[in-house]
Amino acid sequence: NVEARYPRIDKPYRFDTKAGKKGKSVPCDATEDGASYELDFVLDKDQAKELYTIMQKAYKNAKGRDKSWDEKLNMPFKKQEDGTFLGKAKLRAAYDGVPTSLPDQFDAKNKRLEEGFMLTTGSTVHVAVELIPYKIAATGASGVSLRLRGVQVLKYLPYKPPSPFGEEEGFNADEEAASPFKEESSNADNMFEAEETTSEDDPFADEVEEPVKRKSKKASDDDDDDDDIEDIISSWGSDKD
């Protein structure tokens, strides 16, 4: 039950710095450098708390974790002005030159949608993800990525293709006009039309730092960790955010 934002899961995409004024994601071959499937999604505060807690547990229990990892999982979401949070799920389009499968997409009745179905921003979806704790040796950064596995579309917003023209004075299709022909109805709606991704800056370009309360560096039990998580997530709704 999250709102889809900037879905790019019908085909592989990569960010092209030369496209548009500020660069944008463009379709590409699965084996191109940076090719991936991506989906941002809007969480309310309770959903963000729940997902953060699950990610924190995965981070704590990561295989191969050692003292060089950060003690706590940094804030993984971007807080918006309306108090909601943006999460991000991603799947690389290829590993070692071998393409990965497209993320599965299903309708509300759990029927698999055709390959190439184009999800739209604003649609309501369930998102299936795999939690991948990581540490980047080159930078020392650590965290938990959400690997996109599938989407179930609960509410779909039809596609409105963009126009290369501006608004002008003149013919208005909404105005009634006399016609000698009988009006025909059509049910040939195209479910594969989806709202084109804009060239807005990626909301995850700037990382968000959230206040994290640190305890003294000593062994602590699971209860202490749970208290630390509550300290972090309880600050999300404060006036200091």
C-alpha positions in Angstrom: 0.0 0.0 0.0 2.6 2.5 -1.0 2.6 5.1 -3.8 4.9 4.5 -6.7 7.2 7.3 -7.8 9.5 7.4 -10.8 9.0 3.7 -11.8 11.5 2.4 -14.3 10.8 -1.3 -14.3 9.4 -2.0 -17.8 12.9 -2.1 -19.3 16.5 -1.4 -18.2 17.4 2.3 -17.7 20.6 4.2 -17.0 21.2 7.8 -16.0 22.5 9.9 -18.9 24.2 13.2 -17.8 23.9 14.5 -21.4 20.1 13.9 -21.7 17.9 17.0 -21.0 19.1 20.0 -19.1 20.2 18.2 -16.0 20.5 14.6 -17.2 17.8 11.9 -16.9 17.2 8.2 -16.9 17.0 6.8 -20.4 16.2 3.3 -21.8 19.3 1.2 -22.5 20.6 -2.3 -23.0 20.7 -4.5 -19.9 24.5 -4.9 -20.2 25.3 -1.2 -20.3 27.2 0.3 -17.4 24.7 1.5 -14.8 21.7 -0.2 -16.3 19.1 -1.1 -13.7 15.4 -1.3 -12.8 14.3 1.2 -10.2 11.3 2.2 -8.2 10.9 4.9 -5.6 7.9 4.6 -3.2 6.1 6.8 -0.7 5.8 5.6 2.9 3.8 7.1 5.7 5.5 7.4 9.1 4.3 4.1 10.5 5.4 2.2 7.3 8.8 3.9 7.4 9.3 3.0 11.1 8.3 -0.7 10.4 10.6 -1.0 7.3 13.5 0.8 9.1 13.2 -1.6 12.0 13.4 -4.6 9.7 16.3 -3.2 7.8 18.1 -2.4 11.1 17.8 -6.1 12.2 19.2 -7.3 8.8 22.1 -4.8 9.2 22.8 -6.0 12.7 22.8 -9.7 11.6 24.7 -9.2 8.4 27.0 -12.0 7.4 30.6 -11.0 7.7 29.9 -7.8 9.7 32.8 -6.7 11.9 33.8 -3.7 14.0 34.6 -1.6 10.9 30.8 -1.3 10.1 28.9 1.7 11.5 27.2 0.8 14.7 23.7 1.8 13.5 22.0 1.8 10.2 21.9 5.4 8.8 18.6 6.9 7.9 17.7 5.1 4.6 14.7 7.3 3.6 14.3 10.9 2.5 11.7 12.8 4.5 9.3 15.0 2.5 7.7 18.3 3.4 4.3 16.6 4.0 5.8 14.2 6.6 6.0 11.2 4.3 9.2 9.3 3.4 10.7 8.2 0.1 12.1 4.7 -0.1 14.0 3.3 -3.1 14.2 -0.3 -4.5 16.6 -1.2 -7.2 17.8 -4.2 -9.2 20.9 -4.2 -11.5 20.0 -5.2 -15.0 23.0 -7.5 -15.3 25.6 -9.1 -13.1 29.0 -10.0 -14.7 27.5 -9.4 -18.1 24.5 -11.7 -17.6 21.1 -10.0 -17.7 18.8 -10.4 -14.8 15.1 -11.0 -15.1 12.7 -8.1 -15.1 11.0 -7.5 -11.7 7.7 -9.4 -11.7 4.5 -7.3 -12.0 1.0 -8.5 -11.0 -2.5 -7.0 -10.9 -4.7 -6.9 -7.8 -6.0 -10.4 -8.6 -2.4 -11.7 -8.7 -2.5 -12.2 -12.4 1.0 -11.7 -14.0 1.1 -8.6 -16.2 2.6 -8.7 -19.6 6.3 -8.0 -20.0 6.8 -4.3 -20.7 3.8 -3.2 -18.6 4.6 0.4 -17.7 3.7 1.4 -14.2 2.9 5.0 -13.5 3.8 7.5 -10.8 0.9 7.8 -8.4 -0.2 4.2 -8.7 -0.8 2.3 -5.5 1.3 -0.9 -5.2 2.7 -3.6 -2.9 6.5 -3.9 -3.3 8.5 -7.1 -2.8 12.1 -6.5 -1.9 15.1 -8.5 -0.7 17.3 -6.9 2.0 21.0 -6.8 1.1 23.3 -5.5 3.9 26.6 -4.2 2.5 29.8 -2.4 3.1 31.8 -0.6 0.4 35.4 -1.3 0.9 36.6 1.8 -1.1 34.6 4.3 0.9 33.8 2.5 4.1 30.1 3.2 3.7 27.7 0.6 5.0 23.9 0.1 4.8 21.1 -2.1 3.6 19.9 -1.9 0.0 16.4 -3.0 -1.1 16.7 -5.3 -4.1 13.5 -5.0 -6.2 11.9 -8.4 -6.8 8.3 -7.7 -7.7 5.3 -5.3 -7.7 1.6 -5.8 -7.3 -0.5 -3.0 -8.7 -3.6 -2.3 -6.6 -4.6 1.0 -8.2 -3.3 2.0 -11.7 -3.3 5.6 -13.0 -3.7 5.6 -16.8 -1.0 7.1 -19.0 -1.2 10.6 -20.3 1.4 11.0 -23.1 3.3 14.2 -23.1 2.8 16.8 -25.8 5.6 18.8 -27.4 3.3 21.8 -27.7 2.2 24.6 -25.4 -1.4 25.7 -24.8 -2.8 28.0 -27.5 -6.1 29.8 -28.3 -8.3 27.8 -30.7 -10.0 24.5 -31.1 -11.0 22.8 -27.8 -12.0 19.1 -28.0 -13.9 19.5 -24.8 -16.4 21.9 -26.3 -19.5 20.4 -27.8 -19.7 20.7 -31.6 -22.5 19.6 -33.9 -21.7 16.5 -35.9 -23.6 14.6 -38.6 -22.1 11.4 -37.4 -23.3 9.0 -34.7 -21.1 9.0 -31.6 -19.3 5.6 -31.1 -18.1 4.4 -27.8 -14.8 2.6 -27.4 -13.4 0.4 -24.7 -9.9 0.2 -26.3 -8.1 1.8 -23.4 -4.4 1.2 -23.5 -3.3 -0.2 -20.1 0.3 0.1 -21.1 0.3 3.9 -21.3 2.1 5.3 -18.4 3.1 8.8 -17.3 6.5 9.6 -18.6 9.3 10.1 -16.1 10.3 13.7 -15.9 13.8 15.1 -15.8 13.5 16.2 -12.1 16.5 15.7 -9.9 16.5 12.3 -8.3 15.2 12.7 -4.7 18.0 10.4 -3.5 20.8 12.5 -5.0 21.4 14.1 -1.6 21.7 11.9 1.4 19.7 12.8 4.5 21.4 12.7 7.8 19.2 12.0 10.8 20.3 12.4 14.5 21.4 9.1 15.9 22.0 8.7 19.6 25.2 6.7 20.3 25.7 4.6 23.3 29.1 3.9 25.0 31.1 1.4 23.0 30.5 -1.8 25.0 28.6 -5.0 24.6 24.8 -4.6 24.8 21.9 -7.0 24.6 19.0 -6.9 22.1 16.9 -4.8 24.4 19.4 -2.0 24.2 19.4 -2.2 20.4 15.6 -2.0 20.4 15.7 1.1 22.6 18.2 2.7 20.2 15.9 2.1 17.2 13.0 3.7 19.2 15.3 6.7 19.9 16.0 7.2 16.2 12.5 6.7 14.8 10.8 8.7 17.6 12.7 11.7 16.4 11.2 11.6 12.9 8.0 13.4 14.1 9.7 16.0 16.2 9.8 19.7 15.4 13.6 19.4 14.9 13.1 17.3 11.7 
